[in-house]
Amino acid sequence: PESSVLKQIRKEISMNGKDFLKILEQDDFRHHFRGLSVENKLQKVPQGFEKDDAMAEYLKLKSFVVIHPISDLDLTDENATENFAKIYESIKPLNDFLSAPFL
């Protein structure tokens, strides 16, 4: 996201860290995703945030991406629609959290 959007998301994470972690620790989320991608993160906590913020490692992220591998069998499974709906349902709380500062 652009820097102003990223700053708002980081503020939300810093102020509501327990809620953020609760989402990442939900069984459904953990079943479908390995957590947030940490590729391309900052070396230091960004300006405007405390170095010792409990959420410092998440504040270093430049994006908030999760990946769920999908095989050809997953796509052709007779229950594919239901299976993908479950995956989406497990990521919705994270999407809602990240969107909250803009609603």
MMTF fields as JSON, N, C-alpha, C and O atoms, coordinates in Angstrom:
{
  "mmtfVersion": "1.0.0",
  "mmtfProducer": "UNKNOWN",
  "numBonds": 411,
  "numAtoms": 412,
  "numGroups": 103,
  "numChains": 1,
  "numModels": 1,
  "chainsPerModel": [1],
  "groupsPerChain": [103],
  "chainIdList": ["A"],
  "bondAtomList": [4, 2, 8, 6, 12, 10, 16, 14, 20, 18, 24, 22, 28, 26, 32, 30, 36, 34, 40, 38, 44, 42, 48, 46, 52, 50, 56, 54, 60, 58, 64, 62, 68, 66, 72, 70, 76, 74, 80, 78, 84, 82, 88, 86, 92, 90, 96, 94, 100, 98, 104, 102, 108, 106, 112, 110, 116, 114, 120, 118, 124, 122, 128, 126, 132, 130, 136, 134, 140, 138, 144, 142, 148, 146, 152, 150, 156, 154, 160, 158, 164, 162, 168, 166, 172, 170, 176, 174, 180, 178, 184, 182, 188, 186, 192, 190, 196, 194, 200, 198, 204, 202, 208, 206, 212, 210, 216, 214, 220, 218, 224, 222, 228, 226, 232, 230, 236, 234, 240, 238, 244, 242, 248, 246, 252, 250, 256, 254, 260, 258, 264, 262, 268, 266, 272, 270, 276, 274, 280, 278, 284, 282, 288, 286, 292, 290, 296, 294, 300, 298, 304, 302, 308, 306, 312, 310, 316, 314, 320, 318, 324, 322, 328, 326, 332, 330, 336, 334, 340, 338, 344, 342, 348, 346, 352, 350, 356, 354, 360, 358, 364, 362, 368, 366, 372, 370, 376, 374, 380, 378, 384, 382, 388, 386, 392, 390, 396, 394, 400, 398, 404, 402, 408, 406],
  "bondOrderList": [1, 1, 1, 1, 1, 1, 1, 1, 1, 1, 1, 1, 1, 1, 1, 1, 1, 1, 1, 1, 1, 1, 1, 1, 1, 1, 1, 1, 1, 1, 1, 1, 1, 1, 1, 1, 1, 1, 1, 1, 1, 1, 1, 1, 1, 1, 1, 1, 1, 1, 1, 1, 1, 1, 1, 1, 1, 1, 1, 1, 1, 1, 1, 1, 1, 1, 1, 1, 1, 1, 1, 1, 1, 1, 1, 1, 1, 1, 1, 1, 1, 1, 1, 1, 1, 1, 1, 1, 1, 1, 1, 1, 1, 1, 1, 1, 1, 1, 1, 1, 1, 1],
  "groupList": [{"groupName": "PRO", "atomNameList": ["N", "CA", "C", "O"], "elementList": ["N", "C", "C", "O"], "formalChargeList": [0, 0, 0, 0], "bondAtomList": [1, 0, 2, 1, 3, 2], "bondOrderList": [1, 1, 2], "singleLetterCode": "P", "chemCompType": "L-PEPTIDE LINKING"}, {"groupName": "GLU", "atomNameList": ["N", "CA", "C", "O"], "elementList": ["N", "C", "C", "O"], "formalChargeList": [0, 0, 0, 0], "bondAtomList": [1, 0, 2, 1, 3, 2], "bondOrderList": [1, 1, 2], "singleLetterCode": "E", "chemCompType": "L-PEPTIDE LINKING"}, {"groupName": "SER", "atomNameList": ["N", "CA", "C", "O"], "elementList": ["N", "C", "C", "O"], "formalChargeList": [0, 0, 0, 0], "bondAtomList": [1, 0, 2, 1, 3, 2], "bondOrderList": [1, 1, 2], "singleLetterCode": "S", "chemCompType": "L-PEPTIDE LINKING"}, {"groupName": "VAL", "atomNameList": ["N", "CA", "C", "O"], "elementList": ["N", "C", "C", "O"], "formalChargeList": [0, 0, 0, 0], "bondAtomList": [1, 0, 2, 1, 3, 2], "bondOrderList": [1, 1, 2], "singleLetterCode": "V", "chemCompType": "L-PEPTIDE LINKING"}, {"groupName": "LEU", "atomNameList": ["N", "CA", "C", "O"], "elementList": ["N", "C", "C", "O"], "formalChargeList": [0, 0, 0, 0], "bondAtomList": [1, 0, 2, 1, 3, 2], "bondOrderList": [1, 1, 2], "singleLetterCode": "L", "chemCompType": "L-PEPTIDE LINKING"}, {"groupName": "LYS", "atomNameList": ["N", "CA", "C", "O"], "elementList": ["N", "C", "C", "O"], "formalChargeList": [0, 0, 0, 0], "bondAtomList": [1, 0, 2, 1, 3, 2], "bondOrderList": [1, 1, 2], "singleLetterCode": "K", "chemCompType": "L-PEPTIDE LINKING"}, {"groupName": "GLN", "atomNameList": ["N", "CA", "C", "O"], "elementList": ["N", "C", "C", "O"], "formalChargeList": [0, 0, 0, 0], "bondAtomList": [1, 0, 2, 1, 3, 2], "bondOrderList": [1, 1, 2], "singleLetterCode": "Q", "chemCompType": "L-PEPTIDE LINKING"}, {"groupName": "ILE", "atomNameList": ["N", "CA", "C", "O"], "elementList": ["N", "C", "C", "O"], "formalChargeList": [0, 0, 0, 0], "bondAtomList": [1, 0, 2, 1, 3, 2], "bondOrderList": [1, 1, 2], "singleLetterCode": "I", "chemCompType": "L-PEPTIDE LINKING"}, {"groupName": "ARG", "atomNameList": ["N", "CA", "C", "O"], "elementList": ["N", "C", "C", "O"], "formalChargeList": [0, 0, 0, 0], "bondAtomList": [1, 0, 2, 1, 3, 2], "bondOrderList": [1, 1, 2], "singleLetterCode": "R", "chemCompType": "L-PEPTIDE LINKING"}, {"groupName": "MET", "atomNameList": ["N", "CA", "C", "O"], "elementList": ["N", "C", "C", "O"], "formalChargeList": [0, 0, 0, 0], "bondAtomList": [1, 0, 2, 1, 3, 2], "bondOrderList": [1, 1, 2], "singleLetterCode": "M", "chemCompType": "L-PEPTIDE LINKING"}, {"groupName": "ASN", "atomNameList": ["N", "CA", "C", "O"], "elementList": ["N", "C", "C", "O"], "formalChargeList": [0, 0, 0, 0], "bondAtomList": [1, 0, 2, 1, 3, 2], "bondOrderList": [1, 1, 2], "singleLetterCode": "N", "chemCompType": "L-PEPTIDE LINKING"}, {"groupName": "GLY", "atomNameList": ["N", "CA", "C", "O"], "elementList": ["N", "C", "C", "O"], "formalChargeList": [0, 0, 0, 0], "bondAtomList": [1, 0, 2, 1, 3, 2], "bondOrderList": [1, 1, 2], "singleLetterCode": "G", "chemCompType": "PEPTIDE LINKING"}, {"groupName": "ASP", "atomNameList": ["N", "CA", "C", "O"], "elementList": ["N", "C", "C", "O"], "formalChargeList": [0, 0, 0, 0], "bondAtomList": [1, 0, 2, 1, 3, 2], "bondOrderList": [1, 1, 2], "singleLetterCode": "D", "chemCompType": "L-PEPTIDE LINKING"}, {"groupName": "PHE", "atomNameList": ["N", "CA", "C", "O"], "elementList": ["N", "C", "C", "O"], "formalChargeList": [0, 0, 0, 0], "bondAtomList": [1, 0, 2, 1, 3, 2], "bondOrderList": [1, 1, 2], "singleLetterCode": "F", "chemCompType": "L-PEPTIDE LINKING"}, {"groupName": "HIS", "atomNameList": ["N", "CA", "C", "O"], "elementList": ["N", "C", "C", "O"], "formalChargeList": [0, 0, 0, 0], "bondAtomList": [1, 0, 2, 1, 3, 2], "bondOrderList": [1, 1, 2], "singleLetterCode": "H", "chemCompType": "L-PEPTIDE LINKING"}, {"groupName": "ALA", "atomNameList": ["N", "CA", "C", "O"], "elementList": ["N", "C", "C", "O"], "formalChargeList": [0, 0, 0, 0], "bondAtomList": [1, 0, 2, 1, 3, 2], "bondOrderList": [1, 1, 2], "singleLetterCode": "A", "chemCompType": "L-PEPTIDE LINKING"}, {"groupName": "TYR", "atomNameList": ["N", "CA", "C", "O"], "elementList": ["N", "C", "C", "O"], "formalChargeList": [0, 0, 0, 0], "bondAtomList": [1, 0, 2, 1, 3, 2], "bondOrderList": [1, 1, 2], "singleLetterCode": "Y", "chemCompType": "L-PEPTIDE LINKING"}, {"groupName": "THR", "atomNameList": ["N", "CA", "C", "O"], "elementList": ["N", "C", "C", "O"], "formalChargeList": [0, 0, 0, 0], "bondAtomList": [1, 0, 2, 1, 3, 2], "bondOrderList": [1, 1, 2], "singleLetterCode": "T", "chemCompType": "L-PEPTIDE LINKING"}],
  "groupTypeList": [0, 1, 2, 2, 3, 4, 5, 6, 7, 8, 5, 1, 7, 2, 9, 10, 11, 5, 12, 13, 4, 5, 7, 4, 1, 6, 12, 12, 13, 8, 14, 14, 13, 8, 11, 4, 2, 3, 1, 10, 5, 4, 6, 5, 3, 0, 6, 11, 13, 1, 5, 12, 12, 15, 9, 15, 1, 16, 4, 5, 4, 5, 2, 13, 3, 3, 7, 14, 0, 7, 2, 12, 4, 12, 4, 17, 12, 1, 10, 15, 17, 1, 10, 13, 15, 5, 7, 16, 1, 2, 7, 5, 0, 4, 10, 12, 13, 4, 2, 15, 0, 13, 4],
  "groupIdList": [1, 2, 3, 4, 5, 6, 7, 8, 9, 10, 11, 12, 13, 14, 15, 16, 17, 18, 19, 20, 21, 22, 23, 24, 25, 26, 27, 28, 29, 30, 31, 32, 33, 34, 35, 36, 37, 38, 39, 40, 41, 42, 43, 44, 45, 46, 47, 48, 49, 50, 51, 52, 53, 54, 55, 56, 57, 58, 59, 60, 61, 62, 63, 64, 65, 66, 67, 68, 69, 70, 71, 72, 73, 74, 75, 76, 77, 78, 79, 80, 81, 82, 83, 84, 85, 86, 87, 88, 89, 90, 91, 92, 93, 94, 95, 96, 97, 98, 99, 100, 101, 102, 103],
  "secStructList": [7, 7, 2, 2, 2, 2, 2, 2, 2, 2, 2, 2, 2, 2, 2, 6, 2, 2, 2, 2, 2, 2, 2, 2, 6, 7, 2, 2, 2, 2, 2, 2, 7, 7, 7, 7, 7, 7, 6, 6, 7, 7, 1, 1, 7, 7, 6, 6, 1, 7, 6, 6, 7, 6, 6, 2, 2, 2, 2, 6, 7, 1, 7, 7, 7, 7, 7, 7, 7, 7, 7, 2, 2, 2, 2, 2, 7, 6, 6, 2, 2, 2, 2, 2, 2, 2, 2, 2, 2, 2, 2, 2, 2, 2, 2, 2, 2, 2, 2, 4, 4, 4, 7],
  "xCoordList": [0.832, 0.0, 0.868, 2.048, 0.273, 1.018, 1.334, 0.711, 2.289, 2.826, 1.784, 1.818, 0.859, -0.148, -1.089, -1.5, -1.423, -2.283, -1.528, -2.072, -0.295, 0.528, 0.694, 0.67, 0.859, 1.002, -0.271, -0.193, -1.427, -2.697, -2.852, -3.295, -2.486, -2.562, -1.614, -1.976, -0.424, 0.54, 0.035, 0.218, -0.595, -1.173, -2.223, -2.273, -3.058, -4.109, -3.486, -3.954, -2.449, -1.764, -1.125, -1.216, -0.484, 0.172, -0.841, -0.613, -1.952, -2.957, -3.806, -4.284, -3.997, -4.887, -4.166, -4.702, -2.957, -2.121, -2.73, -2.596, -3.398, -3.998, -5.059, -5.135, -5.878, -6.905, -6.264, -6.726, -5.203, -4.491, -3.924, -4.086, -3.267, -2.687, -3.759, -3.569, -4.878, -5.974, -6.431, -6.734, -6.478, -6.86, -5.835, -6.198, -4.565, -3.508, -3.405, -2.883, -3.897, -3.805, -5.07, -5.116, -6.092, -7.32, -7.014, -6.23, -7.639, -7.393, -7.667, -6.865, -8.793, -9.122, -8.065, -7.658, -7.623, -6.603, -5.315, -4.725, -4.895, -3.641, -3.728, -2.724, -4.929, -5.123, -4.889, -4.312, -5.336, -5.264, -4.018, -3.614, -3.409, -2.278, -1.139, -1.361, 0.065, 1.243, 1.587, 2.648, 0.729, 0.992, 1.256, 1.152, 1.596, 1.877, 3.245, 4.197, 3.322, 4.6, 5.519, 5.097, 6.758, 7.716, 8.757, 9.792, 8.469, 9.373, 9.383, 8.358, 10.544, 10.65, 10.233, 9.607, 10.576, 10.215, 11.349, 12.49, 11.023, 12.008, 12.981, 12.647, 14.18, 15.17, 14.864, 15.125, 14.308, 14.017, 12.539, 11.845, 12.078, 10.705, 10.58, 11.466, 9.497, 9.363, 9.259, 8.875, 9.612, 9.508, 8.087, 7.112, 8.004, 6.704, 6.229, 5.186, 6.992, 6.642, 7.82, 8.98, 7.505, 8.534, 9.266, 8.65, 10.576, 11.377, 10.901, 10.937, 10.453, 10.055, 8.551, 8.024, 7.865, 6.436, 6.253, 7.006, 5.277, 5.021, 4.769, 4.963, 4.344, 4.028, 5.122, 4.879, 6.314, 7.405, 7.663, 7.848, 7.677, 7.971, 6.9, 7.21, 5.657, 4.577, 4.604, 4.194, 5.079, 5.159, 6.221, 6.17, 7.164, 8.214, 7.721, 8.381, 6.571, 6.066, 5.674, 5.111, 5.976, 5.605, 4.296, 3.682, 3.879, 2.615, 2.08, 2.798, 0.833, 0.173, -0.447, -1.619, 0.386, 0.035, 0.036, 0.929, -0.983, -1.021, -1.167, -1.749, -0.636, -0.659, -1.236, -0.891, -2.119, -2.667, -2.438, -3.06, -1.559, -1.303, -2.547, -3.273, -2.774, -3.932, -3.428, -2.723, -3.796, -3.382, -4.466, -5.578, -4.13, -5.123, -6.268, -7.429, -5.933, -6.974, -7.927, -9.133, -7.385, -8.234, -9.235, -10.396, -8.775, -9.633, -10.73, -11.818, -10.447, -11.419, -12.226, -13.107, -11.938, -12.669, -14.146, -14.495, -15.009, -16.451, -16.913, -17.978, -16.132, -16.461, -15.618, -15.479, -15.061, -14.158, -14.806, -14.177, -16.032, -16.701, -16.782, -16.464, -17.203, -17.311, -15.936, -15.776, -14.95, -13.594, -13.016, -12.403, -13.209, -12.691, -13.45, -12.879, -14.73, -15.507, -14.946, -14.869, -14.559, -13.967, -12.638, -12.34, -11.854, -10.575, -10.838, -10.201, -11.79, -12.12, -12.619, -12.218, -13.481, -14.014, -12.89, -12.974, -11.85, -10.757, -9.88, -9.2, -9.886, -9.079, -9.897, -9.327, -11.208, -12.059, -11.762, -11.698, -11.576, -11.255, -9.985, -9.921, -8.982, -7.763, -8.063, -7.62, -8.808, -9.183, -9.976, -9.752, -10.895, -11.7, -10.809, -10.971, -9.877, -8.97, -8.145, -8.025, -7.579, -6.721, -7.506, -6.946, -8.795, -9.647, -10.255, -10.683, -10.301, -10.993, -10.604, -11.487, -9.328, -8.98, -9.591, -9.591, -10.107, -10.585, -12.096, -12.64, -12.774, -14.244, -14.894, -16.121],
  "yCoordList": [-1.208, 0.0, 1.261, 1.217, 2.36, 3.615, 3.988, 3.472, 4.874, 5.138, 5.652, 5.272, 6.507, 7.028, 5.917, 5.896, 5.011, 3.872, 2.937, 2.486, 2.656, 1.774, 2.327, 1.57, 3.627, 4.249, 4.056, 3.779, 4.199, 4.0, 2.551, 2.289, 1.619, 0.201, -0.09, -0.799, 0.446, 0.233, 0.818, 0.212, 1.981, 2.57, 1.64, 1.427, 1.089, 0.169, -1.054, -1.49, -1.597, -2.764, -2.41, -3.182, -1.257, -0.839, -0.625, -1.046, 0.023, 0.339, -0.868, -0.949, -1.796, -2.936, -4.261, -5.172, -4.345, -5.516, -6.823, -7.841, -6.811, -8.051, -8.57, -9.772, -7.666, -8.066, -8.61, -9.601, -7.955, -8.383, -9.793, -10.653, -10.025, -11.34, -12.41, -13.551, -12.042, -12.996, -13.513, -14.696, -12.623, -13.015, -13.988, -15.028, -13.649, -14.491, -15.841, -16.798, -15.924, -17.16, -18.013, -19.093, -17.543, -18.327, -19.653, -19.702, -20.717, -22.044, -22.093, -22.64, -21.526, -21.549, -20.824, -21.302, -19.673, -18.91, -19.726, -19.841, -20.279, -21.047, -22.321, -22.794, -22.868, -24.07, -23.768, -24.584, -22.605, -22.26, -21.471, -21.491, -20.78, -19.899, -20.122, -20.521, -19.864, -20.016, -18.723, -18.618, -17.762, -16.459, -15.438, -15.735, -14.247, -13.171, -13.369, -13.802, -13.047, -13.094, -12.014, -10.876, -12.374, -11.414, -10.987, -10.415, -11.272, -10.835, -9.32, -8.665, -8.783, -7.353, -6.466, -5.426, -6.872, -6.042, -5.08, -5.266, -4.072, -3.085, -3.708, -4.678, -3.148, -3.601, -3.053, -3.709, -1.847, -1.169, -0.809, -0.778, -0.541, -0.068, 1.29, 2.133, 1.509, 2.771, 3.99, 3.885, 5.146, 6.405, 6.584, 6.217, 7.162, 7.42, 6.316, 6.446, 5.222, 4.1, 3.799, 3.983, 3.336, 3.016, 1.726, 0.769, 1.711, 0.517, -0.686, -1.82, -0.421, -1.517, -1.795, -2.44, -1.319, -1.603, -3.12, -3.821, -3.621, -5.061, -5.641, -6.836, -4.808, -5.251, -4.875, -4.854, -4.58, -4.056, -4.888, -4.33, -6.198, -7.04, -6.892, -6.94, -6.714, -6.526, -5.117, -4.911, -4.157, -2.778, -2.637, -1.697, -3.544, -3.52, -4.001, -3.778, -4.656, -5.192, -4.076, -3.06, -4.279, -3.32, -3.714, -2.907, -4.948, -5.433, -6.518, -7.033, -6.848, -7.816, -8.886, -8.822, -9.871, -10.893, -12.258, -12.586, -13.041, -14.44, -15.279, -14.835, -16.481, -17.349, -18.699, -19.277, -19.179, -20.524, -21.256, -20.92, -22.245, -22.962, -23.715, -24.304, -23.683, -24.358, -25.275, -24.842, -26.528, -27.502, -27.637, -27.134, -28.314, -28.601, -29.425, -29.235, -30.335, -31.15, -30.287, -30.536, -29.271, -28.355, -27.662, -27.474, -27.285, -26.561, -27.433, -26.947, -28.722, -29.612, -30.433, -31.197, -30.284, -31.004, -30.644, -29.485, -31.625, -31.354, -30.4, -29.794, -30.262, -29.338, -28.065, -27.372, -27.76, -26.611, -25.317, -24.543, -25.079, -23.832, -23.709, -22.66, -24.77, -24.752, -24.613, -23.886, -25.314, -25.246, -23.842, -23.342, -23.2, -21.842, -20.845, -19.859, -21.103, -20.229, -20.299, -19.279, -21.484, -21.632, -20.883, -20.262, -20.949, -20.227, -18.733, -18.031, -18.253, -16.824, -16.426, -15.389, -17.234, -16.923, -16.812, -16.007, -17.61, -17.578, -16.332, -15.948, -15.701, -14.493, -13.217, -12.136, -13.332, -12.141, -11.313, -10.089, -11.908, -11.075, -10.238, -9.099, -10.795, -10.025, -8.877, -7.75, -9.159, -8.095, -7.0, -5.814, -7.399, -6.416, -5.552, -4.333, -6.187, -5.45, -4.44, -3.283, -4.874, -3.999, -2.876, -1.825, -3.094, -2.078, -1.111, -0.02, -1.488, -0.702, 0.773, 1.614, 1.13, 2.562, 3.403, 4.632, 2.758, 3.488, 3.467, 3.993, 2.865, 2.782, 3.862, 3.942],
  "zCoordList": [0.0, 0.0, 0.0, 0.347, -0.388, -0.364, 1.085, 2.013, 1.269, 2.61, 3.6, 4.77, 3.16, 4.095, 4.563, 5.723, 3.673, 4.024, 4.965, 5.973, 4.634, 5.458, 6.871, 7.842, 6.988, 8.308, 9.136, 10.333, 8.516, 9.229, 9.686, 10.804, 8.817, 9.179, 10.339, 11.278, 10.275, 11.362, 12.677, 13.733, 12.624, 13.844, 14.432, 15.643, 13.563, 14.018, 14.691, 15.742, 14.097, 14.667, 16.006, 16.96, 16.081, 17.317, 18.437, 19.571, 18.126, 19.15, 19.537, 20.668, 18.619, 18.857, 18.617, 17.987, 19.127, 18.902, 19.359, 18.68, 20.503, 21.01, 20.05, 19.793, 19.52, 18.553, 17.277, 16.71, 16.837, 15.634, 15.826, 14.959, 16.949, 17.22, 17.369, 16.948, 17.964, 18.122, 16.754, 16.601, 15.769, 14.41, 13.835, 13.287, 13.96, 13.397, 14.099, 13.529, 15.324, 16.101, 16.034, 16.622, 15.329, 15.202, 14.504, 13.557, 14.98, 14.413, 12.914, 12.157, 12.476, 11.046, 10.225, 9.166, 10.714, 9.997, 9.898, 8.824, 11.004, 11.039, 10.206, 9.675, 10.097, 9.286, 7.801, 7.082, 7.352, 5.93, 5.54, 4.377, 6.493, 6.179, 7.166, 8.31, 6.716, 7.579, 8.291, 8.907, 8.218, 8.814, 7.734, 6.544, 8.146, 7.201, 6.56, 7.209, 5.283, 4.578, 5.15, 5.354, 5.402, 5.962, 4.924, 5.266, 3.666, 2.602, 2.525, 2.712, 2.25, 1.965, 3.141, 2.939, 4.37, 5.516, 5.862, 5.439, 6.621, 7.058, 8.056, 8.736, 8.137, 9.111, 10.505, 11.514, 10.544, 11.81, 11.875, 10.859, 13.078, 13.275, 12.574, 12.707, 11.835, 11.098, 12.016, 13.181, 11.454, 12.201, 12.713, 12.058, 13.906, 14.5, 15.426, 16.067, 15.501, 16.369, 17.287, 16.916, 18.479, 19.469, 19.089, 18.62, 19.296, 19.01, 19.81, 19.333, 21.04, 21.919, 21.888, 22.794, 20.863, 20.697, 20.666, 19.989, 21.38, 21.423, 20.032, 19.81, 19.111, 17.754, 16.755, 15.548, 17.248, 16.412, 15.16, 14.078, 15.288, 14.12, 13.04, 11.85, 13.444, 12.468, 11.884, 10.742, 12.654, 12.164, 11.078, 10.285, 11.033, 10.009, 8.646, 7.632, 8.621, 7.355, 6.399, 6.806, 5.133, 4.096, 3.42, 2.722, 3.631, 3.077, 4.003, 4.861, 3.818, 4.686, 3.797, 3.423, 3.474, 2.496, 3.17, 3.951, 2.851, 3.261, 1.993, 1.003, 2.04, 0.865, 1.254, 2.285, 0.401, 0.559, -0.759, -1.767, -0.764, -2.014, -2.484, -1.683, -3.779, -4.371, -5.481, -6.392, -5.388, -6.399, -7.468, -7.308, -8.545, -9.582, -9.001, -9.364, -8.103, -7.465, -6.647, -6.623, -5.977, -5.209, -6.126, -5.764, -7.313, -8.257, -8.84, -9.147, -8.993, -9.627, -8.624, -9.017, -7.364, -6.319, -6.383, -6.608, -6.187, -6.248, -5.15, -5.267, -4.099, -3.01, -3.058, -2.05, -4.219, -4.348, -3.867, -3.145, -4.249, -3.862, -2.348, -1.787, -1.695, -0.238, 0.414, 1.394, -0.136, 0.418, 0.302, 1.245, -0.858, -1.041, -0.173, 0.292, 0.043, 0.933, 2.356, 3.041, 2.798, 4.134, 4.237, 5.257, 3.174, 3.162, 3.265, 4.05, 2.459, 2.496, 3.885, 4.412, 4.472, 5.805, 6.834, 7.762, 6.674, 7.646, 7.5, 8.452, 6.334, 6.136, 6.339, 6.491, 6.344, 6.458, 7.707, 7.596, 8.892, 10.062, 9.872, 10.333, 9.2, 8.933, 7.974, 8.194, 6.92, 5.978, 6.68, 6.442, 7.539, 8.278, 9.175, 9.234, 9.865, 10.755, 9.965, 10.366, 8.847, 8.048, 7.374, 7.062, 7.151, 6.518, 7.523, 7.145, 8.787, 9.816, 9.854, 10.024, 9.705, 9.784, 8.663, 8.743, 7.63, 6.46, 6.319, 5.348, 7.28, 7.21, 8.034, 8.09]
}
